[in-house]
């Protein structure tokens, strides 16, 4: 491929797509690059939407991945407020919602994921929100103030972060979760208990093992969440956070292999050698665990952007990374690394009562994952040990007086 004439089209101007475009130029790719995004603003950081943005501490400019002028300066065509309707792999072309058709030599799909909708009565009422974009965050921020009550449906990290932000803004917050505990699908019970108690101490209410039957409204605006047992949880605004399925429909329609996301190899290449998929939309290999999985994190988006950019420019593939993520709630810095596959023991290091501890997930004497609260040393060392696959001493790991440097056997 002659890079000076070959073109790259990137579908999705989020963290993954925006980073891939910038990396291609950094890796000396000289051909045309077109970055297409559905939102009206240039690529920006999404994690702060549920935290700093809601609290008025960040805006589109401060969260931008690059200054707007960067794209023109390096020759990246930025097409915003536009959807890609279809991909034609045979013709190497994509059809846009504005009627245009663009051809490509290499295509990167970075369409991310979307908030799962609730298939219940009242889901279309005004004031029923999700939190996936800056526009979503702005609408939610406008609704959070003293005297208002936020009902969060779904006890995941986004919902908990939004509840913490609501409390910081003087609003009331209640979290409604259908599982017996919050974070049931993403964290161990120790963490669920800790976060529940921490939020309750700061005024957040919880309804667990609670099934939402419908949303009730008044004058077209949500006014309450009706549970299966007949109770109605009054609210002024509802945030729905019950998962995020991948936006892989156009990939499926184009005949690409999909399995709960677009299937890719360790170079982020799909079943079509000229098409790559990165970020939340991809179902990718996890070499440390000898399996594939779909990840939703900034770290994953950045890693796969590097993989795709390296493959397109003929550079050596980047080293395989241990996936990680984080969540900020109140004064807590929660960090986790790895994925708890095939775990036979969960080991707690430190004291949850002091809000400084780590939970290690072990398979034999190998760390599979670590969850750390205000414990950066445990997080960083744990992530390193996960990648090294080195056996550790369980007794030393459990003893916080033993430094993490001494833990490896």
RODO-2510 file (C-alpha; in nm, 4 decimals, decimal comma):
residues 409
     n   res          X          Y          Z
     1     x     0,0000     0,0000     0,0000
     2     x     0,1366     0,3395    -0,0981
     3     x     0,0729     0,5479     0,2145
     4     x     0,0926     0,8754     0,0222
     5     x    -0,2140     0,7895    -0,1854
     6     x    -0,3921     0,5265     0,0254
     7     x    -0,6717     0,6533     0,2486
     8     x    -0,7945     0,5617     0,5944
     9     x    -1,1533     0,6230     0,7005
    10     x    -1,2394     0,6022     1,0718
    11     x    -1,6017     0,5521     1,1747
    12     x    -1,6505     0,6940     1,5226
    13     x    -1,4863     1,0052     1,6674
    14     x    -1,4650     0,8933     2,0288
    15     x    -1,1570     0,8155     2,2355
    16     x    -1,0593     0,5174     2,0206
    17     x    -1,1222     0,6760     1,6810
    18     x    -0,9713     1,0118     1,7693
    19     x    -0,6600     0,8477     1,9117
    20     x    -0,6185     0,6216     1,6086
    21     x    -0,6314     0,9219     1,3742
    22     x    -0,3689     1,1102     1,5745
    23     x    -0,1449     0,8032     1,6021
    24     x    -0,1496     0,7435     1,2281
    25     x     0,0015     1,0881     1,1796
    26     x     0,2434     1,0319     1,4676
    27     x     0,3515     0,7081     1,2997
    28     x     0,4244     0,9059     0,9788
    29     x     0,1225     0,7926     0,7796
    30     x     0,1014     1,0368     0,4871
    31     x    -0,2236     0,9390     0,3143
    32     x    -0,5656     1,1004     0,3589
    33     x    -0,7386     1,0353     0,6921
    34     x    -1,1094     1,0995     0,7428
    35     x    -1,2606     1,0854     1,0918
    36     x    -1,6415     1,0668     1,1062
    37     x    -1,8370     1,1305     1,4261
    38     x    -2,2075     1,1397     1,5109
    39     x    -2,1683     1,4106     1,7743
    40     x    -2,1272     1,7781     1,6798
    41     x    -1,8011     1,8176     1,8729
    42     x    -1,4473     1,6860     1,8188
    43     x    -1,3210     1,3773     2,0093
    44     x    -1,3204     1,4182     2,3863
    45     x    -1,2712     1,2230     2,7082
    46     x    -1,5893     1,0476     2,8203
    47     x    -1,5094     0,9208     3,1747
    48     x    -1,5377     1,2701     3,3315
    49     x    -1,8966     1,3049     3,2048
    50     x    -2,0349     1,1352     3,5170
    51     x    -1,7997     1,3226     3,7481
    52     x    -1,6291     1,6526     3,6592
    53     x    -1,8800     1,7517     3,3888
    54     x    -2,1834     1,6975     3,6113
    55     x    -2,0222     1,9040     3,8858
    56     x    -1,9393     2,1878     3,6465
    57     x    -1,5645     2,1273     3,6695
    58     x    -1,5144     2,0381     3,2998
    59     x    -1,6518     2,1242     2,9572
    60     x    -1,5974     2,0229     2,5943
    61     x    -1,2826     2,2349     2,5592
    62     x    -1,1131     2,1033     2,8717
    63     x    -1,1963     1,7408     2,7861
    64     x    -1,0989     1,7566     2,4179
    65     x    -0,8424     1,4952     2,3149
    66     x    -0,6795     1,7519     2,0887
    67     x    -0,7439     2,1210     2,0166
    68     x    -0,9950     2,1543     1,7338
    69     x    -0,7366     2,3131     1,5058
    70     x    -0,5086     2,0078     1,5431
    71     x    -0,7047     1,8041     1,2895
    72     x    -0,6719     2,0585     1,0101
    73     x    -0,3076     2,1241     1,0954
    74     x    -0,2103     1,7582     1,0487
    75     x    -0,4431     1,6940     0,7557
    76     x    -0,7188     1,4919     0,9230
    77     x    -1,0595     1,5630     0,7709
    78     x    -1,3106     1,5816     1,0558
    79     x    -1,6722     1,5146     0,9577
    80     x    -1,9003     1,5727     1,2580
    81     x    -2,2721     1,5403     1,3257
    82     x    -2,2847     1,2667     1,0616
    83     x    -2,3618     0,8945     1,0752
    84     x    -2,2202     0,6154     0,8641
    85     x    -2,5179     0,4214     0,7337
    86     x    -2,3420     0,1258     0,5734
    87     x    -2,0127    -0,0313     0,4758
    88     x    -1,9536    -0,1935     0,1371
    89     x    -1,6375    -0,4053     0,1786
    90     x    -1,6321    -0,5121    -0,1860
    91     x    -1,6344    -0,1519    -0,3091
    92     x    -1,4224    -0,0291    -0,0142
    93     x    -1,6821     0,2414     0,0474
    94     x    -1,9009     0,3817     0,3251
    95     x    -2,2320     0,5621     0,2848
    96     x    -2,2915     0,8692     0,5016
    97     x    -2,6156     1,0112     0,6369
    98     x    -2,5570     1,3352     0,4446
    99     x    -2,5775     1,1446     0,1150
   100     x    -2,2072     1,1232     0,0448
   101     x    -2,0130     0,8054    -0,0254
   102     x    -1,6452     0,7814     0,0729
   103     x    -1,3947     0,5233    -0,0458
   104     x    -1,1172     0,3819     0,1695
   105     x    -0,8119     0,1615     0,1478
   106     x    -0,8230     0,0842     0,5196
   107     x    -1,1243     0,1287     0,7449
   108     x    -1,1338     0,1528     1,1252
   109     x    -1,4634     0,0892     1,3027
   110     x    -1,4689     0,2732     1,6365
   111     x    -1,8445     0,3063     1,6872
   112     x    -1,8363     0,2285     2,0588
   113     x    -2,1403     0,1193     2,2549
   114     x    -2,4775     0,2695     2,3420
   115     x    -2,6834     0,2802     2,6571
   116     x    -2,9221    -0,0134     2,6749
   117     x    -3,2817     0,1078     2,6681
   118     x    -3,5403    -0,0145     2,9172
   119     x    -3,8247    -0,1948     2,7359
   120     x    -4,0873    -0,0784     2,9850
   121     x    -4,3792     0,1662     2,9864
   122     x    -4,2696     0,5254     3,0427
   123     x    -3,9172     0,4819     2,9090
   124     x    -3,9801     0,7597     2,6581
   125     x    -4,0853     1,0193     2,9171
   126     x    -3,8933     1,3468     2,9381
   127     x    -3,6361     1,3332     3,2151
   128     x    -3,5437     0,9701     3,1480
   129     x    -3,1765     0,9969     3,0575
   130     x    -2,8704     0,7910     2,9769
   131     x    -2,5102     0,9043     3,0083
   132     x    -2,3003     0,8304     2,7002
   133     x    -2,2334     1,1734     2,5518
   134     x    -2,1590     1,5336     2,6426
   135     x    -2,5154     1,6245     2,5484
   136     x    -2,6453     1,3596     2,7911
   137     x    -2,4218     1,4928     3,0675
   138     x    -2,5310     1,8515     3,0058
   139     x    -2,8977     1,7558     3,0261
   140     x    -2,8434     1,5609     3,3486
   141     x    -2,6371     1,8409     3,5037
   142     x    -2,9181     2,0897     3,4392
   143     x    -3,1566     1,8644     3,6343
   144     x    -2,9369     1,8155     3,9419
   145     x    -2,9728     2,0791     4,2117
   146     x    -3,0916     2,1072     4,5713
   147     x    -3,4486     1,9895     4,6129
   148     x    -3,4306     1,7491     4,3193
   149     x    -3,4151     1,3703     4,3395
   150     x    -3,2232     1,1486     4,0991
   151     x    -3,3284     0,7853     4,0554
   152     x    -3,0517     0,5715     3,9079
   153     x    -3,1670     0,2445     3,7517
   154     x    -2,8683     0,0121     3,7554
   155     x    -2,6027    -0,0120     4,0242
   156     x    -2,2920     0,0005     3,8067
   157     x    -2,0015     0,2426     3,8178
   158     x    -2,1570     0,5101     3,5961
   159     x    -2,4690     0,5145     3,8127
   160     x    -2,2692     0,5333     4,1351
   161     x    -2,0532     0,8150     3,9991
   162     x    -2,3653     1,0046     3,8958
   163     x    -2,5189     0,9492     4,2418
   164     x    -2,2033     1,0850     4,4055
   165     x    -2,2093     1,3886     4,1746
   166     x    -2,5777     1,4443     4,2523
   167     x    -2,5036     1,4515     4,6238
   168     x    -2,2161     1,6962     4,5635
   169     x    -2,4676     1,9243     4,3876
   170     x    -2,7135     1,9014     4,6762
   171     x    -2,9629     1,6688     4,5062
   172     x    -3,0991     1,3491     4,6565
   173     x    -3,0129     1,0173     4,4944
   174     x    -3,1509     0,6634     4,5041
   175     x    -2,9933     0,3666     4,3247
   176     x    -3,2228     0,0860     4,2094
   177     x    -3,0591    -0,2472     4,1267
   178     x    -3,2307    -0,5724     4,0280
   179     x    -2,9458    -0,7898     4,1605
   180     x    -2,9099    -0,8576     4,5347
   181     x    -2,6129    -0,6188     4,5453
   182     x    -2,4765    -0,3266     4,3464
   183     x    -2,1814    -0,3883     4,1103
   184     x    -2,2883    -0,7536     4,0965
   185     x    -2,1694    -0,7986     3,7383
   186     x    -1,8419    -0,6071     3,7637
   187     x    -1,7000    -0,6345     4,1164
   188     x    -1,6706    -0,8786     4,4056
   189     x    -1,8980    -0,8717     4,7086
   190     x    -1,6358    -0,7019     4,9269
   191     x    -1,6393    -0,4022     4,6927
   192     x    -2,0187    -0,4036     4,6661
   193     x    -2,0534    -0,3897     5,0438
   194     x    -1,7898    -0,1199     5,0768
   195     x    -1,9415     0,1113     4,8132
   196     x    -2,2943     0,0594     4,9430
   197     x    -2,1926     0,1627     5,2947
   198     x    -1,9809     0,4533     5,1700
   199     x    -2,2632     0,5954     4,9602
   200     x    -2,5252     0,5413     5,2309
   201     x    -2,3102     0,7358     5,4773
   202     x    -2,3286     1,0247     5,2303
   203     x    -2,7013     1,0171     5,1865
   204     x    -2,7591     0,7864     4,8895
   205     x    -3,0501     0,5429     4,9221
   206     x    -3,0459     0,1925     4,7740
   207     x    -3,3108    -0,0478     4,6541
   208     x    -3,1561    -0,3850     4,5684
   209     x    -3,3269    -0,6981     4,4386
   210     x    -3,5747    -0,4476     4,3000
   211     x    -3,7326    -0,5042     3,9588
   212     x    -3,8471    -0,1957     3,7697
   213     x    -4,1908    -0,2459     3,6142
   214     x    -4,2584     0,0984     3,4666
   215     x    -4,1749     0,4663     3,4807
   216     x    -4,4555     0,6979     3,5824
   217     x    -4,4965     1,0526     3,4620
   218     x    -4,6779     1,3773     3,5133
   219     x    -4,7416     1,6118     3,2202
   220     x    -4,5086     1,4049     3,0041
   221     x    -4,2169     1,4182     3,2504
   222     x    -4,0946     1,1318     3,4669
   223     x    -4,2134     1,1506     3,8262
   224     x    -4,1432     0,8070     3,9660
   225     x    -4,0101     0,4546     3,9205
   226     x    -4,2703     0,1834     3,9801
   227     x    -4,1304    -0,1408     4,1141
   228     x    -4,2685    -0,4900     4,0654
   229     x    -4,3874    -0,4970     4,4279
   230     x    -4,6108    -0,1937     4,3614
   231     x    -4,4015     0,0704     4,5327
   232     x    -4,3259     0,3934     4,3475
   233     x    -3,9906     0,5635     4,4030
   234     x    -4,0519     0,9342     4,3502
   235     x    -3,7982     1,1250     4,1445
   236     x    -3,7481     1,4340     3,9295
   237     x    -3,5041     1,2733     3,6859
   238     x    -3,4100     0,9133     3,6057
   239     x    -3,0727     0,7903     3,4855
   240     x    -3,0771     0,4505     3,3146
   241     x    -2,7489     0,2627     3,3418
   242     x    -2,8191    -0,1033     3,2727
   243     x    -2,5414    -0,1896     3,0337
   244     x    -2,4034    -0,0827     2,6980
   245     x    -2,4360    -0,3144     2,3961
   246     x    -2,1862    -0,2605     2,1126
   247     x    -2,2762    -0,0567     1,8069
   248     x    -2,1842    -0,3388     1,5708
   249     x    -2,4915    -0,3344     1,3456
   250     x    -2,3193    -0,1876     1,0396
   251     x    -2,0352    -0,4384     1,0831
   252     x    -2,2832    -0,7253     1,0935
   253     x    -2,4644    -0,5898     0,7874
   254     x    -2,1300    -0,5742     0,6057
   255     x    -2,0734    -0,9438     0,6744
   256     x    -1,7944    -0,9037     0,9301
   257     x    -1,7614    -1,1705     1,1983
   258     x    -1,9304    -1,0548     1,5185
   259     x    -1,9778    -1,2173     1,8598
   260     x    -2,1182    -0,9626     2,1028
   261     x    -1,8929    -0,7120     1,9279
   262     x    -1,6815    -0,7107     1,6125
   263     x    -1,4357    -1,0014     1,6281
   264     x    -1,0727    -0,8908     1,5849
   265     x    -0,7246    -1,0372     1,6174
   266     x    -0,4318    -0,9075     1,8234
   267     x    -0,3712    -0,6421     1,5563
   268     x    -0,7349    -0,5188     1,5863
   269     x    -0,8004    -0,6551     1,2358
   270     x    -1,1468    -0,7938     1,1595
   271     x    -1,2397    -1,0866     0,9360
   272     x    -1,1846    -0,8452     0,6439
   273     x    -0,8096    -0,7708     0,6199
   274     x    -0,8726    -0,4076     0,5220
   275     x    -1,1067    -0,3343     0,8135
   276     x    -1,0114    -0,2859     1,1782
   277     x    -1,2316    -0,2472     1,4875
   278     x    -1,1213    -0,0847     1,8119
   279     x    -1,2594     0,0185     2,1494
   280     x    -1,5939    -0,0739     2,3053
   281     x    -1,7282    -0,2205     1,9792
   282     x    -1,4634    -0,4909     1,9457
   283     x    -1,4499    -0,8485     2,0754
   284     x    -1,0773    -0,8890     2,1162
   285     x    -0,8164    -1,1435     2,2250
   286     x    -0,6850    -1,1261     2,5804
   287     x    -0,3541    -1,3137     2,5512
   288     x    -0,2941    -1,3164     2,9269
   289     x    -0,6111    -1,5212     2,9708
   290     x    -0,6055    -1,7255     2,6478
   291     x    -0,9511    -1,6136     2,5420
   292     x    -1,1400    -1,3266     2,3801
   293     x    -1,3670    -1,0745     2,5483
   294     x    -1,5281    -0,7350     2,4935
   295     x    -1,3830    -0,4604     2,7121
   296     x    -1,5226    -0,1150     2,7861
   297     x    -1,2451     0,1170     2,8978
   298     x    -1,0254     0,4036     2,7880
   299     x    -0,7169     0,1846     2,8316
   300     x    -0,8596    -0,0697     2,5883
   301     x    -0,9492     0,2021     2,3377
   302     x    -0,5952     0,3415     2,3494
   303     x    -0,4290     0,0012     2,3252
   304     x    -0,6333    -0,1039     2,0245
   305     x    -0,5809     0,2340     1,8576
   306     x    -0,2079     0,1653     1,8831
   307     x    -0,2560    -0,1862     1,7454
   308     x    -0,4532    -0,0682     1,4414
   309     x    -0,2259     0,2289     1,3687
   310     x     0,0829     0,0064     1,3926
   311     x    -0,0663    -0,2547     1,1595
   312     x    -0,1703     0,0049     0,9006
   313     x     0,1703     0,1753     0,9009
   314     x     0,3721    -0,1462     0,9082
   315     x     0,5232    -0,0861     1,2493
   316     x     0,5918    -0,3713     1,4944
   317     x     0,2847    -0,4483     1,7048
   318     x     0,2813    -0,2839     2,0486
   319     x     0,3284    -0,5088     2,3540
   320     x     0,0154    -0,6704     2,4935
   321     x    -0,1173    -0,4776     2,7919
   322     x    -0,3104    -0,5740     3,1035
   323     x    -0,6506    -0,4090     3,0819
   324     x    -0,7378    -0,1581     3,3509
   325     x    -0,9970     0,1011     3,4437
   326     x    -1,0908     0,3391     3,7230
   327     x    -1,3799     0,5123     3,8969
   328     x    -1,3793     0,8314     4,1060
   329     x    -1,6509     0,8615     4,3719
   330     x    -1,6322     1,1289     4,6429
   331     x    -1,2732     1,1117     4,7725
   332     x    -1,2254     0,7543     4,6539
   333     x    -0,9925     0,6515     4,3732
   334     x    -1,0979     0,3042     4,2675
   335     x    -0,8660     0,1295     4,0202
   336     x    -0,8867    -0,2207     3,8845
   337     x    -0,6737    -0,4249     3,6501
   338     x    -0,7157    -0,7575     3,4781
   339     x    -1,0248    -0,9747     3,4489
   340     x    -1,1234    -1,2250     3,7219
   341     x    -1,1365    -1,5369     3,5051
   342     x    -1,0947    -1,8845     3,6648
   343     x    -1,0490    -1,7452     4,0168
   344     x    -1,0303    -1,9828     4,3136
   345     x    -0,9644    -1,7314     4,5940
   346     x    -1,0334    -1,3673     4,6694
   347     x    -0,7781    -1,2132     4,9044
   348     x    -0,8226    -0,8767     5,0791
   349     x    -0,5123    -0,6714     5,1624
   350     x    -0,5636    -0,3704     5,3866
   351     x    -0,8679    -0,2455     5,5756
   352     x    -1,1959    -0,1552     5,3996
   353     x    -1,3044     0,0327     5,7138
   354     x    -1,0211     0,2799     5,6499
   355     x    -1,1128     0,3121     5,2798
   356     x    -0,7643     0,1942     5,1829
   357     x    -0,7451    -0,1645     5,0631
   358     x    -0,7104    -0,3944     4,7650
   359     x    -0,8836    -0,7143     4,6607
   360     x    -0,6775    -0,9679     4,4682
   361     x    -0,8372    -1,2395     4,2558
   362     x    -0,6159    -1,5470     4,2421
   363     x    -0,5971    -1,8593     4,0281
   364     x    -0,3546    -2,0767     4,2163
   365     x    -0,0668    -1,8452     4,3025
   366     x    -0,1165    -1,6203     3,9998
   367     x    -0,3009    -1,2887     4,0219
   368     x    -0,5813    -1,2650     3,7646
   369     x    -0,7214    -0,9271     3,8709
   370     x    -0,6857    -0,6587     4,1363
   371     x    -0,9399    -0,4064     4,2660
   372     x    -0,7853    -0,1235     4,4656
   373     x    -0,9442     0,1569     4,6678
   374     x    -0,7032     0,4411     4,7513
   375     x    -0,4236     0,1850     4,7183
   376     x    -0,2136     0,2861     4,4161
   377     x     0,0869     0,0713     4,5115
   378     x    -0,1265    -0,2428     4,5191
   379     x    -0,2892    -0,1495     4,1897
   380     x     0,0359    -0,0799     4,0067
   381     x     0,2204    -0,3835     4,1411
   382     x    -0,0833    -0,6052     4,0902
   383     x    -0,1180    -0,4976     3,7287
   384     x     0,2491    -0,5685     3,6691
   385     x     0,2255    -0,9144     3,8271
   386     x    -0,0814    -0,9983     3,6204
   387     x     0,1167    -0,9257     3,3058
   388     x     0,4208    -1,1192     3,4213
   389     x     0,2114    -1,4225     3,5264
   390     x     0,4555    -1,4691     3,8134
   391     x     0,3477    -1,6784     4,1127
   392     x     0,3230    -1,4924     4,4412
   393     x     0,3171    -1,5813     4,8087
   394     x    -0,0402    -1,5614     4,9314
   395     x     0,0648    -1,5062     5,2902
   396     x     0,2908    -1,2165     5,1999
   397     x     0,0255    -1,0680     4,9735
   398     x    -0,2271    -1,0751     5,2595
   399     x     0,0122    -0,8959     5,4958
   400     x     0,0022    -0,5166     5,4367
   401     x     0,3252    -0,4767     5,6343
   402     x     0,5047    -0,6612     5,3528
   403     x     0,5731    -0,4258     5,0627
   404     x     0,4318    -0,5143     4,7232
   405     x     0,7893    -0,5350     4,5934
   406     x     0,8456    -0,8260     4,8308
   407     x     0,5252    -1,0100     4,7455
   408     x     0,6483    -1,1966     4,4368
   409     x     0,7783    -1,5385     4,5362
***
